[in-house]
Amino acid sequence: MKKKNPYVNGVEADENKKPLNEVFSELDEILESMETEDSLEKTFEMYKKGVSLLKEASLSIDKIEKQVKVLDEDGILS
């Protein structure tokens, strides 16, 4: 049985990562919940989740940006 390559075009595959649109939707939901939450403890937990999502989104964007930079003139990843 052939093992699946964890790298695609030199970038580690993110099979367990959420798509960016889902991450941003979840961030919007967290922000809305934080605005109406009275409990400081719950708000802080939401804040920590939001920071984690932002890090995930940032890593995804960085990887996409690196891929775009290696596009050659024909629009093909090299």
N, C-alpha and C positions, 0 to 999 in steps of 0.2 A: 504494500500500500504506500502510495507516494504522499509524503508530508506536504502540507500547504506552506508555501513560502510566506513568511510574515512580512516581507518587504515587497512593495510595488514601486518600481522606478526609483529604488534607493531610499524610499520613505516607508517607515513602518506602517503596516496596515492597521486601521482602527476599526476592527469589526465590532467592538463593543461600545464604541462611541456613538452618541446621538448625532443626528444631522444638525447643522447649525440652526436651521429654522426652528427645530424643536427646542434647542437650548435657549434661543432668544424668546420663544413663547413662554417657556418655563420661567425665565427671568422676569418677563412682564407680569406673570401670575404672582411671583414672589413679591415684586414691588407693590402690586395692588393689595396683597394680603398684609404687607408690612404697614401700609398706610392706615389700616383700620384695626390693627392688633394693639391691644392694651397691655399685654404681658411683655415685659422687657425680656424675659427668658426666651419666650417664643420668637420674639423679634430678632434676638441675637442668633438663634438657631437658623432662622430664615436668612439672615445676613451671611452666616457661614456657608450655607448652601449656595447662595448667590455668588459668593466669591469663588467657590469651587467651580460653578458653572462658567464663570467668566474666565477662569484659568483654562478650562477645557476648550472654550470657544477660541481663546487666544492661541492655544497650541494648534488647533485645526486651521485657523487663519494663517498662522506662520507656515504650516506645511503646504498649504495651497499656494501661498506667496512664493515659496521656494520652487514649487513645480512650475509656476508661471515664469519665473526667472530663467529656467532652463529650456524654455520653448525656443526652438530655432526659428529661423525666418519663415519656414514652411508651416509653422504652427504645430510641429510634432515634438513631443517630449524627447529629449536626447538622453 
